[in-house]
Each structure stands twice: as structure tokens, then as C-alpha cells.
């Protein structure tokens, strides 16, 4: 038999991946369910940075959580945005009294989850700002909405965190 994939079970791939990430980098981050949290968040006295998105194309975004980078990432299942409640939970967790910067990828599922999470954040009175990536070109002769915004997010993560200790 020829191996095609290196996974335990399709139903648990995201959970398994996150457990492994937490075990690989215990000095940099903590994994709590589908939230990847920088160890530096606890003492952050600044605007904090939250992002979110589906798994399956690592190291984005969880691979950018850590010192001088992202503070929290809400992780969805394979190629699927996390639900709005998880994104909102990430925003609440990151709120240290200096506002939260919510970085949103230019993907329809992420856009929808972000809009719903923002409604929850507004209702809760959180102070935040959102930046949406928009760097990639969309071409679909059938007119379907299949835009993406992953590659340019790496530069955005670096720029947003520039100057943070």
C-alpha cells in the first residue's frame, strides 16, 4: 500500500495538529482547544493582534504566533474558517485594555466569520480595529467568489507587530 497522507484520522486532524504544535513549541505558545496563544500575551501592555483561519496550510497562521508576532489565532478545521464565537473568544482573550487588532484574510469564509465576530465584539463593548488583506488577484471566468488572501498576510503580520518587543 502506498502512503498518501500522514494523519491519524480525518476526523481529528486539526485537533491532532494543534496538540503537536503545542508540544513542539511550549516555550513560545499555548494551545487551548482551537486557540493558539502566545506566551507573551499574559504580560502584553500594548495593542494585541488576533487573526483566524482554517487549518491545512500551515504554518499560516498558527506558525506566526509568538514573541513579536501574533498574540492569538483562532483555528478552524481544514480549509474552513473558525466560527464567529471562537474568533470573538480570541478577541476577548487578547483584550488587555489597549485595543485589539483583528487581522482578517481575504477569504469568503473568514470574511463572514469576522463580520459575525465583530457584531459580538461591538455588543460586548470591546475596543478593536480590523484590517482585511486584499493583496491577491481574483480571476474566475464563471464569476464565483473564490478570492484568497493568504500570501500577503505574512507581510501584514510582520508590519502589524513591528516594534513590539
MIBAGU-865555 format. One line per 5 residues: number of its first residue (from 1); for each residue y, z, x of N, C-alpha, C, O. Coordinates in steps of 0.001 Angstrom, whole numbers, always signed. Layout:
NUM) Y,Z,X,Y,Z,X,Y,Z,X,Y,Z,X ~ ... .
//
This chain:
1) -1172,+0,+834,+0,+0,+0,+1247,+0,+888,+1322,+728,+1878 ~ +2204,-816,+520,+3440,-939,+1263,+4501,-11,+658,+4744,-38,-548 ~ +5131,+810,+1512,+6164,+1726,+1026,+7453,+960,+778,+7891,+175,+1619 ~ +8059,+1193,-385,+9332,+573,-712,+10474,+1582,-733,+11626,+1238,-470 ~ +10139,+2842,-1051,+11169,+3864,-1192,+10703,+5163,-567,+9508,+5447,-496 .
6) +11657,+5935,-121,+11382,+7231,+481,+11935,+8312,-450,+12982,+8898,-175 ~ +11230,+8570,-1548,+11656,+9565,-2535,+10437,+10331,-3030,+9305,+9853,-2954 ~ +10697,+11535,-3541,+9609,+12321,-4128,+9278,+11812,-5520,+8132,+11478,-5820 ~ +10314,+11759,-6377,+10127,+11317,-7755,+11462,+10789,-8276,+12502,+11396,-8020 ~ +11452,+9679,-8995,+12706,+9121,-9506,+13501,+10103,-10366,+14731,+10070,-10361 .
11) +12815,+10971,-11101,+13496,+11908,-12000,+14292,+12987,-11258,+15227,+13560,-11816 ~ +13928,+13261,-10015,+14574,+14354,-9282,+15294,+13889,-8020,+15661,+14712,-7182 ~ +15498,+12598,-7876,+16038,+12086,-6615,+17411,+12665,-6285,+17663,+13023,-5134 ~ +18297,+12764,-7263,+19633,+13291,-6977,+19561,+14765,-6605,+20194,+15192,-5639 ~ +18805,+15535,-7352,+18663,+16957,-7033,+18055,+17151,-5646,+18536,+17976,-4870 .
16) +17008,+16400,-5331,+16368,+16496,-4018,+17338,+16128,-2904,+17397,+16788,-1867 ~ +18088,+15077,-3137,+19060,+14621,-2141,+20109,+15707,-1874,+20476,+15955,-725 ~ +20583,+16344,-2935,+21611,+17375,-2779,+21067,+18620,-2089,+21769,+19235,-1286 ~ +19839,+18997,-2387,+19215,+20126,-1681,+19139,+19803,-187,+19456,+20644,+654 ~ +18719,+18592,+130,+18631,+18177,+1529,+19984,+18173,+2225,+20092,+18576,+3382 .
21) +21009,+17720,+1525,+22360,+17711,+2093,+22813,+19131,+2412,+23361,+19387,+3484 ~ +22585,+20045,+1489,+22949,+21441,+1724,+22192,+22054,+2889,+22749,+22845,+3651 ~ +20928,+21693,+3029,+20122,+22213,+4143,+20548,+21601,+5479,+20470,+22259,+6516 ~ +20991,+20361,+5457,+21378,+19676,+6686,+22721,+20157,+7232,+22935,+20147,+8444 ~ +23634,+20580,+6339,+24986,+20933,+6771,+25440,+22292,+6219,+26507,+22377,+5610 .
26) +24653,+23351,+6420,+25014,+24650,+5834,+26296,+25249,+6407,+26909,+26107,+5772 ~ +26707,+24815,+7587,+27928,+25335,+8190,+29177,+24624,+7671,+30289,+25107,+7886 ~ +29017,+23487,+6994,+30145,+22682,+6524,+30330,+22763,+5019,+31456,+22795,+4524 ~ +29206,+22796,+4286,+29310,+22712,+2831,+28246,+23533,+2133,+27253,+23959,+2722 ~ +28500,+23735,+848,+27570,+24409,-40,+27280,+23467,-1196,+28173,+22760,-1662 .
31) +26058,+23453,-1653,+25696,+22655,-2826,+25373,+23619,-3948,+24521,+24498,-3810 ~ +26070,+23440,-5065,+25846,+24262,-6248,+25559,+23311,-7406,+26482,+22783,-8028 ~ +24287,+23098,-7690,+23920,+22117,-8709,+24339,+20731,-8273,+23861,+20225,-7257 ~ +25228,+20113,-9032,+25723,+18785,-8681,+27150,+18836,-8157,+27890,+17857,-8256 ~ +27538,+19989,-7595,+28830,+20115,-6920,+28590,+20321,-5434,+27806,+21181,-5033 .
36) +29272,+19526,-4624,+29233,+19684,-3173,+30584,+20279,-2788,+31628,+19687,-3065 ~ +30565,+21451,-2150,+31768,+22246,-1945,+31965,+22527,-457,+31051,+22997,+221 ~ +33152,+22238,+37,+33481,+22529,+1426,+33527,+24030,+1650,+34029,+24770,+804 ~ +33011,+24482,+2774,+33089,+25900,+3129,+34549,+26333,+3298,+34862,+27514,+3147 ~ +35443,+25388,+3609,+36855,+25698,+3804,+37594,+25932,+2491,+38724,+26420,+2505 .
41) +36993,+25601,+1375,+37676,+25771,+93,+38008,+27239,-181,+39048,+27547,-763 ~ +37137,+28122,+233,+37327,+29543,-47,+38671,+30060,+461,+39305,+30882,-201 ~ +39103,+29596,+1607,+40351,+30079,+2206,+41481,+29053,+2125,+42518,+29230,+2764 ~ +41300,+28002,+1361,+42321,+26943,+1267,+43607,+27483,+651,+43592,+28030,-452 ~ +44699,+27330,+1353,+46016,+27737,+874,+46895,+26487,+864,+47898,+26402,+1574 .
46) +46490,+25527,+43,+47112,+24205,+25,+46647,+23453,-1206,+45833,+23948,-1984 ~ +47177,+22248,-1372,+46646,+21341,-2390,+45209,+21033,-2003,+44920,+20747,-841 ~ +44322,+21091,-2965,+42918,+20804,-2684,+42548,+19430,-3229,+43223,+18897,-4109 ~ +41477,+18871,-2701,+41099,+17498,-3021,+39718,+17463,-3658,+38747,+17994,-3119 ~ +39658,+16821,-4821,+38408,+16679,-5575,+38153,+15198,-5808,+39080,+14437,-6083 .
51) +36917,+14801,-5700,+36513,+13457,-6094,+35173,+13560,-6810,+34585,+14636,-6918 ~ +34717,+12439,-7286,+33470,+12438,-8042,+32914,+11027,-8086,+33639,+10055,-7869 ~ +31624,+10920,-8368,+30993,+9620,-8476,+29483,+9747,-8463,+28926,+10820,-8231 ~ +28853,+8645,-8713,+27400,+8604,-8740,+26807,+8702,-7350,+27483,+8439,-6356 ~ +25567,+9074,-7288,+24850,+9106,-6017,+24147,+7760,-5826,+24210,+6884,-6688 .
56) +23494,+7616,-4706,+22750,+6392,-4450,+23391,+5496,-3416,+22802,+4489,-3023 ~ +24575,+5835,-2971,+25241,+5028,-1938,+25874,+5955,-902,+27012,+5766,-474 ~ +25091,+6963,-516,+25578,+7932,+449,+25826,+7253,+1794,+25145,+6286,+2136 ~ +26803,+7757,+2563,+27372,+9098,+2483,+28562,+9247,+1534,+29162,+10321,+1480 ~ +28914,+8221,+798,+30032,+8382,-144,+29535,+9150,-1331,+28423,+8907,-1800 .
61) +30254,+9990,-1789,+31434,+10730,-1419,+31071,+12076,-790,+31871,+12640,-44 ~ +29906,+12586,-1073,+29493,+13904,-576,+29525,+13972,+938,+29729,+15051,+1495 ~ +29333,+12869,+1612,+29368,+12844,+3066,+30750,+13065,+3639,+30902,+13217,+4851 ~ +31754,+13085,+2791,+33128,+13293,+3237,+33670,+14653,+2807,+34875,+14891,+2880 ~ +32794,+15539,+2364,+33191,+16895,+2013,+33097,+17738,+3271,+32066,+17750,+3943 .
66) +34176,+18444,+3590,+34157,+19311,+4765,+35540,+19523,+5322,+36534,+19098,+4733 ~ +35600,+20175,+6446,+36864,+20537,+7090,+37753,+19305,+7310,+37338,+18315,+7913 ~ +38976,+19398,+6806,+39936,+18323,+6988,+39652,+17108,+6127,+40196,+16033,+6381 ~ +38820,+17254,+5124,+38484,+16126,+4257,+38468,+16602,+2801,+39353,+17348,+2382 ~ +37475,+16176,+2041,+37385,+16537,+630,+36957,+17990,+468,+36209,+18527,+1285 .
71) +37446,+18618,-603,+37074,+20003,-871,+35877,+20107,-1815,+35001,+20948,-1612 ~ +35835,+19263,-2839,+34731,+19306,-3796,+34419,+17889,-4260,+35318,+17078,-4479 ~ +33140,+17610,-4403,+32715,+16368,-5027,+31747,+16699,-6148,+30791,+17449,-5956 ~ +32002,+16133,-7322,+31075,+16236,-8443,+30157,+15022,-8367,+30626,+13884,-8325 ~ +28869,+15264,-8350,+27885,+14210,-8108,+27169,+13821,-9400,+26613,+14669,-10097 .
76) +27195,+12542,-9700,+26426,+12019,-10824,+25060,+11563,-10368,+24732,+11646,-9184 ~ +24275,+11088,-11287,+22962,+10570,-10938,+23108,+9215,-10241,+24226,+8754,-10009 ~ +22007,+8590,-9915,+22025,+7334,-9180,+22891,+6308,-9904,+22618,+5936,-11045 ~ +23934,+5862,-9224,+24865,+4837,-9698,+25453,+5159,-11072,+25747,+4250,-11848 ~ +25625,+6436,-11371,+26195,+6850,-12656,+27229,+7944,-12415,+26990,+8874,-11646 .
81) +28354,+7830,-13061,+29399,+8846,-12937,+28901,+10181,-13470,+28089,+10216,-14394 ~ +29381,+11277,-12894,+29054,+12575,-13472,+29774,+12716,-14813,+30720,+11983,-15097 ~ +29325,+13650,-15621,+30003,+13842,-16898,+31354,+14523,-16683,+31594,+15150,-15651 ~ +32221,+14387,-17669,+33585,+14909,-17580,+33617,+16415,-17365,+34484,+16916,-16649 ~ +32694,+17138,-17968,+32648,+18602,-17823,+32412,+18983,-16375,+33022,+19935,-15887 .
86) +31540,+18263,-15670,+31287,+18556,-14260,+32520,+18260,-13416,+32844,+19026,-12509 ~ +33205,+17170,-13700,+34437,+16839,-12978,+35481,+17922,-13227,+36151,+18366,-12294 ~ +35621,+18348,-14476,+36557,+19419,-14808,+36164,+20711,-14089,+37031,+21411,-13566 ~ +34876,+21033,-14057,+34412,+22230,-13336,+34799,+22157,-11858,+35192,+23162,-11265 ~ +34689,+20972,-11268,+35082,+20789,-9866,+36575,+21039,-9699,+37001,+21670,-8732 .
91) +37358,+20549,-10634,+38808,+20755,-10574,+39155,+22234,-10699,+40005,+22732,-9960 ~ +38511,+22941,-11620,+38763,+24383,-11787,+38378,+25140,-10522,+39109,+26023,-10073 ~ +37242,+24797,-9958,+36772,+25456,-8744,+37753,+25242,-7595,+37997,+26155,-6806 ~ +38308,+24052,-7503,+39205,+23706,-6405,+40609,+24266,-6582,+41365,+24334,-5612 ~ +40972,+24663,-7775,+42331,+25119,-8051,+42607,+26444,-7338,+42077,+27488,-7718 .
96) +43434,+26386,-6312,+43810,+27571,-5543,+45290,+27901,-5738,+45879,+28642,-4951 ~ +45880,+27343,-6794,+47265,+27645,-7104,+48289,+26715,-6483,+49492,+26923,-6641 ~ +47827,+25693,-5780,+48739,+24743,-5138,+48510,+23319,-5630,+48856,+22367,-4931 ~ +47956,+23161,-6778,+47621,+21877,-7386,+46325,+21309,-6825,+45864,+21680,-5746 ~ +45765,+20404,-7596,+44529,+19714,-7243,+44822,+18223,-7237,+45452,+17703,-8157 .
101) +44371,+17549,-6213,+44476,+16094,-6142,+43118,+15526,-6542,+42117,+15756,-5863 ~ +43090,+14793,-7633,+41854,+14197,-8147,+41813,+12737,-7718,+42627,+11931,-8168 ~ +40877,+12401,-6859,+40727,+11031,-6374,+39629,+10343,-7181,+38483,+10791,-7210 ~ +40005,+9247,-7833,+39118,+8554,-8757,+38853,+7140,-8266,+39782,+6408,-7925 ~ +37595,+6764,-8234,+37224,+5424,-7805,+37444,+4420,-8936,+37446,+4770,-10117 .
106) +37626,+3187,-8544,+37907,+2100,-9480,+36600,+1544,-10046,+36228,+399,-9791 ~ +35937,+2364,-10799,+34665,+2011,-11423,+34748,+2475,-12867,+35220,+3581,-13132 ~ +34300,+1655,-13800,+34480,+1951,-15223,+33928,+3321,-15620,+34585,+4050,-16363 ~ +32743,+3686,-15142,+32159,+4986,-15479,+32984,+6140,-14934,+33179,+7145,-15618 ~ +33469,+6000,-13702,+34309,+7042,-13115,+35640,+7137,-13856,+36154,+8233,-14080 .
111) +36188,+6004,-14230,+37457,+5999,-14969,+37314,+6765,-16283,+38178,+7568,-16634 ~ +36235,+6518,-16999,+36000,+7191,-18273,+35816,+8691,-18082,+36423,+9490,-18795 ~ +34982,+9073,-17124,+34768,+10499,-16848,+36078,+11164,-16441,+36354,+12293,-16846 ~ +36885,+10468,-15640,+38166,+11017,-15202,+39127,+11240,-16356,+39782,+12279,-16427 ~ +39216,+10274,-17259,+40110,+10419,-18416,+39710,+11623,-19262,+40569,+12377,-19720 .
116) +38428,+11801,-19465,+37956,+12937,-20264,+38179,+14262,-19533,+38553,+15259,-20152 ~ +37947,+14274,-18213,+38156,+15491,-17422,+39637,+15859,-17396,+39984,+17039,-17439 ~ +40500,+14867,-17326,+41943,+15117,-17323,+42376,+15758,-18637,+43219,+16654,-18635 ~ +41815,+15317,-19747,+42138,+15944,-21038,+41755,+17420,-21021,+42509,+18268,-21498 ~ +40581,+17722,-20470,+40148,+19117,-20372,+41075,+19910,-19451,+41428,+21052,-19747 .
121) +41464,+19301,-18339,+42348,+19976,-17375,+43727,+20229,-17974,+44312,+21290,-17759 ~ +44244,+19267,-18716,+45542,+19451,-19365,+45471,+20574,-20393,+46371,+21410,-20471 ~ +44417,+20588,-21166,+44232,+21616,-22187,+44139,+23010,-21546,+44618,+23994,-22109 ~ +43516,+23078,-20358,+43362,+24345,-19646,+44611,+24727,-18854,+44693,+25840,-18334 ~ +45580,+23823,-18754,+46813,+24113,-18031,+46707,+23981,-16526,+47532,+24545,-15806 .
126) +45710,+23248,-16023,+45589,+23044,-14576,+46698,+22127,-14078,+47102,+21191,-14769 ~ +47178,+22401,-12890,+48153,+21523,-12250,+47404,+20581,-11324,+46711,+21017,-10405 ~ +47548,+19297,-11572,+46816,+18308,-10781,+47578,+16987,-10789,+48492,+16774,-11587 ~ +47181,+16129,-9895,+47628,+14745,-9867,+46394,+13895,-9625,+45444,+14329,-8972 ~ +46416,+12686,-10156,+45286,+11779,-9986,+45747,+10542,-9222,+46827,+10008,-9471 .
131) +44916,+10102,-8295,+45107,+8835,-7601,+43853,+8013,-7849,+42736,+8494,-7656 ~ +44044,+6764,-8279,+42929,+5865,-8574,+42904,+4771,-7513,+43923,+4141,-7230 ~ +41727,+4552,-6932,+41603,+3452,-5981,+41693,+2134,-6737,+41375,+2070,-7924 ~ +42116,+1110,-6064,+42215,-192,-6706,+42189,-1301,-5683,+42836,-2334,-5853 ~ +41446,-1085,-4629,+41518,-1993,-3493,+40606,-3202,-3569,+40831,-4178,-2853 .
136) +39604,-3173,-4397,+38640,-4260,-4362,+38943,-5340,-5386,+39487,-5073,-6457 ~ +38591,-6528,-5042,+38817,-7680,-5912,+37678,-7776,-6916,+36510,-7592,-6574 ~ +38035,-8063,-8141,+37033,-8235,-9184,+36933,-9716,-9517,+37928,-10366,-9834 ~ +35735,-10226,-9440,+35514,-11600,-9870,+34269,-11650,-10721,+33176,-11313,-10266 ~ +34438,-12065,-11933,+33307,-12244,-12819,+33657,-13373,-13773,+34491,-13198,-14660 .
141) +33036,-14520,-13601,+33367,-15654,-14459,+33093,-15398,-15935,+33631,-16098,-16793 ~ +32264,-14403,-16242,+31979,-14063,-17639,+32966,-13050,-18206,+32906,-12723,-19391 ~ +33879,-12547,-17367,+34904,-11626,-17823,+34436,-10198,-18034,+35127,-9412,-18681 ~ +33281,-9852,-17501,+32786,-8488,-17673,+33516,-7530,-16734,+33968,-7915,-15656 ~ +33620,-6288,-17162,+34300,-5262,-16380,+33295,-4633,-15416,+32591,-3687,-15770 .
146) +33238,-5158,-14221,+32322,-4597,-13229,+33038,-4364,-11903,+32481,-4613,-10834 ~ +34254,-3894,-11981,+35031,-3626,-10777,+34501,-2391,-10063,+33898,-1512,-10679 ~ +34729,-2338,-8784,+34301,-1218,-7965,+35469,-785,-7088,+36428,-1535,-6904 ~ +35385,+406,-6557,+36434,+893,-5680,+35909,+1865,-4663,+36489,+2937,-4487 ~ +34850,+1540,-3996,+34212,+2486,-3091,+34684,+2349,-1644,+34993,+3354,-1003 .
151) +34743,+1135,-1123,+35035,+952,+297,+36400,+1500,+686,+36518,+2172,+1711 ~ +37416,+1234,-93,+38759,+1712,+226,+38926,+3204,+43,+39912,+3778,+506 ~ +37982,+3838,-622,+38082,+5274,-845,+38011,+6049,+467,+38614,+7116,+587 ~ +37291,+5533,+1438,+37168,+6236,+2718,+38538,+6404,+3355,+38877,+7491,+3822 ~ +39326,+5340,+3377,+40685,+5440,+3924,+41532,+6391,+3087,+42334,+7153,+3626 .
156) +41352,+6345,+1773,+42085,+7239,+884,+41728,+8698,+1166,+42615,+9551,+1185 ~ +40470,+8995,+1380,+40060,+10369,+1696,+40758,+10850,+2958,+41273,+11967,+2999 ~ +40778,+10013,+3982,+41422,+10376,+5243,+42923,+10569,+5062,+43489,+11546,+5552 ~ +43564,+9647,+4364,+45011,+9732,+4162,+45381,+10957,+3340,+46351,+11644,+3661 ~ +44628,+11240,+2291,+44931,+12389,+1429,+44793,+13704,+2173,+45554,+14638,+1920 .
161) +43838,+13795,+3084,+43586,+15034,+3804,+44343,+15111,+5124,+44258,+16126,+5816 ~ +45076,+14070,+5489,+45790,+14059,+6779,+46704,+15268,+6892,+47453,+15590,+5969 ~ +46630,+15917,+8015,+47474,+17068,+8267,+46876,+18383,+7825,+47418,+19443,+8141 ~ +45766,+18341,+7098,+45121,+19585,+6701,+44335,+20113,+7886,+43724,+19349,+8633 ~ +44358,+21406,+8048,+43606,+21988,+9185,+42116,+21828,+9016,+41347,+22258,+9875 .
//
